[in-house]
Amino acid sequence: MALYRIFNGPAPTTASQVAVTTGTAIKTLLQVKPGTTQVLRVTEYGISFDGSAAATPGIVELIVTDVAATVTAHVAAGISKQDSAALAGGDPTTNIIAVGTTSTGYTASAEGTITATRPLDAQHISPTNQWGFQKPLGRECIINPGEFLRVRVKFGAAINAICYVEVEA
């Protein structure tokens, strides 16, 4: 099994990881879609905010949906290989993780009309806080081909966030 970490933005090079603004409507910060024959296991996800004052918490959700959001497409360089199996496996966008504006990407510009969801986690989190979640080995959440894993947020006022999902293939 190979382990990959995907952030809600392009891979940092000479600058730090870019934060994305949340907003007052539901917004998908990160979407992950398995390849056409690949099952992904969610081992971990996390999110943090850059709020400078405590305020009403926002809602953070980790869900599986049947409909894609329209996102900025990720590329192979944005999918971080986390172990030796991933490093030896070559380009993960070949058949493990699908990339594109309706596949794996970040900062949704349209949410799509979802008809079914499978909630994996939902939390109220303060804009000055962070949240990390690890699934115990053998109890990981499964994302099937044709499904979309999303990290979605909704706050009373816009705030910047960095989030990631770690998946095993």
Phi and psi in degrees as GROMACS dihedral restraints (atoms count N, CA, C in turn):
[ dihedral_restraints ]
;  ai    aj    ak    al  type     phi  dphi    fc
    3     4     5     6     1  -111.1    20    10
    4     5     6     7     1   145.1    20    10
    6     7     8     9     1  -114.9    20    10
    7     8     9    10     1   130.8    20    10
    9    10    11    12     1  -130.0    20    10
   10    11    12    13     1   141.8    20    10
   12    13    14    15     1  -117.0    20    10
   13    14    15    16     1   132.6    20    10
   15    16    17    18     1  -127.2    20    10
   16    17    18    19     1   124.2    20    10
   18    19    20    21     1   -98.1    20    10
   19    20    21    22     1   167.6    20    10
   21    22    23    24     1   -87.1    20    10
   22    23    24    25     1    51.5    20    10
   24    25    26    27     1   176.6    20    10
   25    26    27    28     1   172.6    20    10
   27    28    29    30     1   -66.9    20    10
   28    29    30    31     1   159.5    20    10
   30    31    32    33     1   -62.8    20    10
   31    32    33    34     1   133.4    20    10
   33    34    35    36     1   -70.0    20    10
   34    35    36    37     1   143.2    20    10
   36    37    38    39     1  -121.3    20    10
   37    38    39    40     1   -92.4    20    10
   39    40    41    42     1   -85.9    20    10
   40    41    42    43     1   -10.3    20    10
   42    43    44    45     1  -119.0    20    10
   43    44    45    46     1   169.7    20    10
   45    46    47    48     1   -78.1    20    10
   46    47    48    49     1   172.0    20    10
   48    49    50    51     1   -57.0    20    10
   49    50    51    52     1   135.1    20    10
   51    52    53    54     1   -84.1    20    10
   52    53    54    55     1   130.7    20    10
   54    55    56    57     1   -84.9    20    10
   55    56    57    58     1   155.6    20    10
   57    58    59    60     1  -121.5    20    10
   58    59    60    61     1   139.5    20    10
   60    61    62    63     1   -74.6    20    10
   61    62    63    64     1   146.9    20    10
   63    64    65    66     1   -88.9    20    10
   64    65    66    67     1   -70.6    20    10
   66    67    68    69     1   104.8    20    10
   67    68    69    70     1  -178.5    20    10
   69    70    71    72     1  -103.3    20    10
   70    71    72    73     1    -2.6    20    10
   72    73    74    75     1  -112.9    20    10
   73    74    75    76     1   161.7    20    10
   75    76    77    78     1   -56.9    20    10
   76    77    78    79     1   133.3    20    10
   78    79    80    81     1  -139.5    20    10
   79    80    81    82     1   129.3    20    10
   81    82    83    84     1   -81.2    20    10
   82    83    84    85     1   117.1    20    10
   84    85    86    87     1   -85.7    20    10
   85    86    87    88     1   -30.5    20    10
   87    88    89    90     1  -148.8    20    10
   88    89    90    91     1   135.4    20    10
   90    91    92    93     1  -130.1    20    10
   91    92    93    94     1   136.8    20    10
   93    94    95    96     1  -128.8    20    10
   94    95    96    97     1   131.3    20    10
   96    97    98    99     1  -125.5    20    10
   97    98    99   100     1   127.4    20    10
   99   100   101   102     1   -66.6    20    10
  100   101   102   103     1   160.1    20    10
  102   103   104   105     1   -62.6    20    10
  103   104   105   106     1   171.7    20    10
  105   106   107   108     1   -63.2    20    10
  106   107   108   109     1   -24.5    20    10
  108   109   110   111     1  -123.1    20    10
  109   110   111   112     1    14.6    20    10
  111   112   113   114     1  -105.4    20    10
  112   113   114   115     1   137.9    20    10
  114   115   116   117     1  -103.7    20    10
  115   116   117   118     1   133.1    20    10
  117   118   119   120     1  -109.3    20    10
  118   119   120   121     1   144.6    20    10
  120   121   122   123     1  -112.2    20    10
  121   122   123   124     1   126.0    20    10
  123   124   125   126     1   -83.7    20    10
  124   125   126   127     1   115.9    20    10
  126   127   128   129     1   -98.5    20    10
  127   128   129   130     1   -25.4    20    10
  129   130   131   132     1  -164.4    20    10
  130   131   132   133     1   151.5    20    10
  132   133   134   135     1  -150.1    20    10
  133   134   135   136     1   159.4    20    10
  135   136   137   138     1  -155.3    20    10
  136   137   138   139     1   160.2    20    10
  138   139   140   141     1  -152.5    20    10
  139   140   141   142     1   145.2    20    10
  141   142   143   144     1  -141.1    20    10
  142   143   144   145     1   158.8    20    10
  144   145   146   147     1  -128.5    20    10
  145   146   147   148     1   157.6    20    10
  147   148   149   150     1  -109.0    20    10
  148   149   150   151     1    26.5    20    10
  150   151   152   153     1   -60.9    20    10
  151   152   153   154     1   144.5    20    10
  153   154   155   156     1  -102.9    20    10
  154   155   156   157     1    -9.4    20    10
  156   157   158   159     1  -140.3    20    10
  157   158   159   160     1   141.9    20    10
  159   160   161   162     1   -61.9    20    10
  160   161   162   163     1   139.9    20    10
  162   163   164   165     1  -151.2    20    10
  163   164   165   166     1  -176.5    20    10
  165   166   167   168     1   -57.4    20    10
  166   167   168   169     1   130.7    20    10
  168   169   170   171     1   -61.8    20    10
  169   170   171   172     1   154.2    20    10
  171   172   173   174     1  -102.5    20    10
  172   173   174   175     1   171.3    20    10
  174   175   176   177     1   -99.6    20    10
  175   176   177   178     1   130.9    20    10
  177   178   179   180     1  -120.8    20    10
  178   179   180   181     1   128.3    20    10
  180   181   182   183     1  -126.1    20    10
  181   182   183   184     1   143.3    20    10
  183   184   185   186     1  -115.3    20    10
  184   185   186   187     1   112.4    20    10
  186   187   188   189     1  -133.9    20    10
  187   188   189   190     1   160.0    20    10
  189   190   191   192     1  -110.4    20    10
  190   191   192   193     1   131.8    20    10
  192   193   194   195     1  -125.5    20    10
  193   194   195   196     1   169.9    20    10
  195   196   197   198     1   -99.9    20    10
  196   197   198   199     1    -3.1    20    10
  198   199   200   201     1  -130.9    20    10
  199   200   201   202     1   140.5    20    10
  201   202   203   204     1   -81.3    20    10
  202   203   204   205     1   145.0    20    10
  204   205   206   207     1   -83.7    20    10
  205   206   207   208     1   159.8    20    10
  207   208   209   210     1   -90.0    20    10
  208   209   210   211     1   118.3    20    10
  210   211   212   213     1  -128.0    20    10
  211   212   213   214     1   168.2    20    10
  213   214   215   216     1   -76.7    20    10
  214   215   216   217     1   122.8    20    10
  216   217   218   219     1   -65.2    20    10
  217   218   219   220     1   134.7    20    10
  219   220   221   222     1   -76.6    20    10
  220   221   222   223     1   165.3    20    10
  222   223   224   225     1  -128.7    20    10
  223   224   225   226     1   170.0    20    10
  225   226   227   228     1   -54.5    20    10
  226   227   228   229     1   -38.3    20    10
  228   229   230   231     1   -65.3    20    10
  229   230   231   232     1   -21.4    20    10
  231   232   233   234     1   -85.7    20    10
  232   233   234   235     1    -3.9    20    10
  234   235   236   237     1  -106.4    20    10
  235   236   237   238     1   105.0    20    10
  237   238   239   240     1   -82.5    20    10
  238   239   240   241     1   123.7    20    10
  240   241   242   243     1   -79.0    20    10
  241   242   243   244     1   124.6    20    10
  243   244   245   246     1  -104.5    20    10
  244   245   246   247     1    -9.3    20    10
  246   247   248   249     1  -147.2    20    10
  247   248   249   250     1   176.4    20    10
  249   250   251   252     1   -64.4    20    10
  250   251   252   253     1   -35.2    20    10
  252   253   254   255     1   -63.8    20    10
  253   254   255   256     1   -40.7    20    10
  255   256   257   258     1   -68.2    20    10
  256   257   258   259     1   -42.0    20    10
  258   259   260   261     1   -62.1    20    10
  259   260   261   262     1   -37.6    20    10
  261   262   263   264     1   -80.0    20    10
  262   263   264   265     1   -15.6    20    10
  264   265   266   267     1   -80.7    20    10
  265   266   267   268     1    -5.4    20    10
  267   268   269   270     1    78.9    20    10
  268   269   270   271     1  -154.5    20    10
  270   271   272   273     1   -70.5    20    10
  271   272   273   274     1   114.2    20    10
  273   274   275   276     1   -69.4    20    10
  274   275   276   277     1   -15.7    20    10
  276   277   278   279     1   -82.3    20    10
  277   278   279   280     1    -3.2    20    10
  279   280   281   282     1   -67.8    20    10
  280   281   282   283     1   -48.1    20    10
  282   283   284   285     1  -152.5    20    10
  283   284   285   286     1    -1.7    20    10
  285   286   287   288     1   -91.0    20    10
  286   287   288   289     1   -50.2    20    10
  288   289   290   291     1  -126.8    20    10
  289   290   291   292     1   118.3    20    10
  291   292   293   294     1   -76.8    20    10
  292   293   294   295     1   136.0    20    10
  294   295   296   297     1  -119.1    20    10
  295   296   297   298     1   152.0    20    10
  297   298   299   300     1   151.4    20    10
  298   299   300   301     1   174.6    20    10
  300   301   302   303     1   -70.9    20    10
  301   302   303   304     1   -14.4    20    10
  303   304   305   306     1  -123.7    20    10
  304   305   306   307     1    29.5    20    10
  306   307   308   309     1  -132.1    20    10
  307   308   309   310     1  -121.3    20    10
  309   310   311   312     1   -88.0    20    10
  310   311   312   313     1   126.6    20    10
  312   313   314   315     1  -176.0    20    10
  313   314   315   316     1  -168.4    20    10
  315   316   317   318     1  -142.1    20    10
  316   317   318   319     1   165.6    20    10
  318   319   320   321     1    54.3    20    10
  319   320   321   322     1    74.5    20    10
  321   322   323   324     1   -62.5    20    10
  322   323   324   325     1   138.1    20    10
  324   325   326   327     1  -101.5    20    10
  325   326   327   328     1   -15.4    20    10
  327   328   329   330     1  -151.0    20    10
  328   329   330   331     1   136.2    20    10
  330   331   332   333     1   -85.9    20    10
  331   332   333   334     1   -19.6    20    10
  333   334   335   336     1    76.9    20    10
  334   335   336   337     1   168.4    20    10
  336   337   338   339     1  -101.1    20    10
  337   338   339   340     1    96.3    20    10
  339   340   341   342     1   -76.4    20    10
  340   341   342   343     1   133.6    20    10
  342   343   344   345     1  -109.1    20    10
  343   344   345   346     1   -16.9    20    10
  345   346   347   348     1  -151.4    20    10
  346   347   348   349     1   142.8    20    10
  348   349   350   351     1  -134.6    20    10
  349   350   351   352     1   159.2    20    10
  351   352   353   354     1  -128.4    20    10
  352   353   354   355     1    99.3    20    10
  354   355   356   357     1   -68.2    20    10
  355   356   357   358     1   133.6    20    10
  357   358   359   360     1  -107.9    20    10
  358   359   360   361     1   -30.0    20    10
  360   361   362   363     1  -163.9    20    10
  361   362   363   364     1   147.1    20    10
  363   364   365   366     1  -149.7    20    10
  364   365   366   367     1   132.2    20    10
  366   367   368   369     1  -142.6    20    10
  367   368   369   370     1   149.7    20    10
  369   370   371   372     1   -92.8    20    10
  370   371   372   373     1   124.2    20    10
  372   373   374   375     1  -131.2    20    10
  373   374   375   376     1   133.2    20    10
  375   376   377   378     1   -66.8    20    10
  376   377   378   379     1   146.6    20    10
  378   379   380   381     1   -68.1    20    10
  379   380   381   382     1    -4.6    20    10
  381   382   383   384     1  -104.8    20    10
  382   383   384   385     1    10.8    20    10
  384   385   386   387     1  -119.9    20    10
  385   386   387   388     1  -170.9    20    10
  387   388   389   390     1  -148.5    20    10
  388   389   390   391     1   166.9    20    10
  390   391   392   393     1  -145.2    20    10
  391   392   393   394     1   133.3    20    10
  393   394   395   396     1  -130.4    20    10
  394   395   396   397     1   144.3    20    10
  396   397   398   399     1  -142.8    20    10
  397   398   399   400     1   121.9    20    10
  399   400   401   402     1  -117.7    20    10
  400   401   402   403     1   135.7    20    10
  402   403   404   405     1   -90.4    20    10
  403   404   405   406     1   139.1    20    10
  405   406   407   408     1   -63.5    20    10
  406   407   408   409     1   147.8    20    10
  408   409   410   411     1   -55.8    20    10
  409   410   411   412     1   135.9    20    10
  411   412   413   414     1    86.0    20    10
  412   413   414   415     1    -5.8    20    10
  414   415   416   417     1  -126.1    20    10
  415   416   417   418     1    24.5    20    10
  417   418   419   420     1   -66.5    20    10
  418   419   420   421     1   153.1    20    10
  420   421   422   423     1   -78.4    20    10
  421   422   423   424     1   140.6    20    10
  423   424   425   426     1  -104.1    20    10
  424   425   426   427     1   135.9    20    10
  426   427   428   429     1  -116.9    20    10
  427   428   429   430     1   117.2    20    10
  429   430   431   432     1   -88.1    20    10
  430   431   432   433     1   159.9    20    10
  432   433   434   435     1   -55.4    20    10
  433   434   435   436     1   141.1    20    10
  435   436   437   438     1    87.0    20    10
  436   437   438   439     1    -5.3    20    10
  438   439   440   441     1  -104.8    20    10
  439   440   441   442     1   162.8    20    10
  441   442   443   444     1  -128.0    20    10
  442   443   444   445     1   123.9    20    10
  444   445   446   447     1   -89.8    20    10
  445   446   447   448     1   132.0    20    10
  447   448   449   450     1  -132.2    20    10
  448   449   450   451     1   142.9    20    10
  450   451   452   453     1  -103.5    20    10
  451   452   453   454     1   114.0    20    10
  453   454   455   456     1  -117.4    20    10
  454   455   456   457     1   149.8    20    10
  456   457   458   459     1  -137.7    20    10
  457   458   459   460     1   158.9    20    10
  459   460   461   462     1  -154.9    20    10
  460   461   462   463     1   120.6    20    10
  462   463   464   465     1  -123.2    20    10
  463   464   465   466     1   161.5    20    10
  465   466   467   468     1   -71.1    20    10
  466   467   468   469     1   -26.0    20    10
  468   469   470   471     1  -142.2    20    10
  469   470   471   472     1   149.0    20    10
  471   472   473   474     1   -62.4    20    10
  472   473   474   475     1   140.2    20    10
  474   475   476   477     1  -148.0    20    10
  475   476   477   478     1   154.1    20    10
  477   478   479   480     1   -86.8    20    10
  478   479   480   481     1   145.0    20    10
  480   481   482   483     1  -140.1    20    10
  481   482   483   484     1   149.0    20    10
  483   484   485   486     1  -123.2    20    10
  484   485   486   487     1   129.1    20    10
  486   487   488   489     1  -135.6    20    10
  487   488   489   490     1   164.3    20    10
  489   490   491   492     1  -150.6    20    10
  490   491   492   493     1   159.7    20    10
  492   493   494   495     1  -131.4    20    10
  493   494   495   496     1   137.9    20    10
  495   496   497   498     1  -110.5    20    10
  496   497   498   499     1   128.1    20    10
  498   499   500   501     1  -126.5    20    10
  499   500   501   502     1   151.8    20    10
  501   502   503   504     1  -115.0    20    10
  502   503   504   505     1   136.2    20    10
